[in-house]
């Protein structure tokens, strides 16, 4: 039994390391296999025509960083150390990552989907409390939507906290689900 475990680990190690390298290779990701982008439909249809938007660094800049529900934004983020989050994100990112704040006004209670072009961490905050997500998923293949998180939201102003993004830009869409 003693020699079995080290021998098994030695035999499996190349496969484990190989699969990790495979996952980090951009050419091996499903989006890289797409020959042409696919425009999302339904609630995600606005994804294809984002407008430019700068994320806020703190709560005082949120008025200028409002993302309307049902409109995609190509958001320019800030270096993580520049962002003062209202609530500390579970995964804020490090000094070489990017983040920012957006304001979202919810008119009707319901389930809202936040779609992102990256795997960034997101929190939706209202009245000083983080909303609990009700579902997670991936966007349609070849659409550019990498991550989707659903929240049950009440009417009012919400703050969308974006953290731990690897790039200074991210596309974001908040859509009300039927």
BELVEN-V398817 format. One line per field, one symbol per residue. phi: phi as a letter, one per 20 degrees, with the letter a starting at -180 (. if undefined). A space follows every 50 residues. Layout:
# BELVEN-V398817
phi = ???
This chain:
# BELVEN-V398817
phi = .feffgfffffegffffffffgfeegfefgffefebfdffdmfegfgfcf dfbdfeebffefgededffncfceeeedfgfeedfgcfffcfndfddcar ccdcedecfrecdddcecegeccddclmcffefdacadfggmeneecccd cedegpecdeedbleecfcbecbdcfef
